[in-house]
Amino acid sequence: MNIRSPRGFTLIELVVVVLILSVSFALVLPKLPNVTGSEKRTELRRIALGAQSLHEHAAFKKKALLSSMT
């Protein structure tokens, strides 16, 4: 009896591996830009809050200055 040992991969095994990799990439890749997008949104939120705080502080100082003049 001559039993042949497998030397390589069959076509079905290669197709299954490619299918698994493509599905995993399809699930992971859409989430990657959201990480950088959320960081950008967080940074923009911090800049906006800083600008708003500066504006409110300047308005308060202006109002205090005007009330002290009268």
C-alpha positions in Angstrom: 0.0 0.0 0.0 1.5 3.3 -1.1 0.2 6.3 1.0 1.1 9.6 -0.5 1.9 12.4 1.9 0.5 15.9 1.1 3.1 18.3 0.0 1.1 21.5 -0.4 -2.2 23.1 0.1 -5.3 22.2 -1.8 -7.3 24.8 -3.7 -10.1 24.7 -1.2 -7.8 25.4 1.7 -6.3 28.4 -0.1 -9.8 29.7 -0.9 -10.9 29.3 2.7 -7.8 31.2 4.0 -8.4 34.0 1.5 -12.0 34.2 2.5 -11.2 34.4 6.2 -8.6 37.1 5.7 -10.9 39.2 3.5 -13.8 39.0 6.0 -11.5 40.0 8.9 -10.1 42.9 6.9 -13.6 44.0 5.9 -14.5 44.1 9.6 -11.4 45.8 10.8 -10.7 48.4 8.2 -13.8 50.6 8.6 -13.0 51.0 12.2 -9.5 52.4 11.7 -10.5 55.8 10.3 -12.9 56.3 13.1 -10.0 56.2 15.6 -8.3 59.1 13.9 -11.6 60.8 13.3 -12.6 60.6 16.9 -9.2 62.0 17.9 -9.7 64.9 15.5 -13.2 65.5 16.9 -11.8 65.5 20.4 -9.1 67.9 19.5 -11.5 70.2 17.7 -13.9 70.1 20.7 -11.0 71.1 23.0 -10.1 74.0 20.7 -13.7 75.1 20.5 -14.1 75.0 24.3 -10.9 77.0 24.7 -12.0 79.6 22.2 -15.4 79.9 23.9 -13.8 80.3 27.3 -11.5 83.0 26.0 -14.4 84.8 24.4 -16.5 84.6 27.6 -13.5 85.9 29.6 -13.0 88.8 27.2 -16.7 89.6 27.3 -16.7 89.5 31.1 -13.6 91.8 31.2 -15.2 94.2 28.7 -18.4 94.3 30.6 -16.6 94.9 33.9 -14.5 97.7 32.3 -17.6 99.4 30.9 -19.5 99.1 34.2 -16.5 100.6 36.1 -16.4 103.6 33.8 -19.9 104.6 34.5 
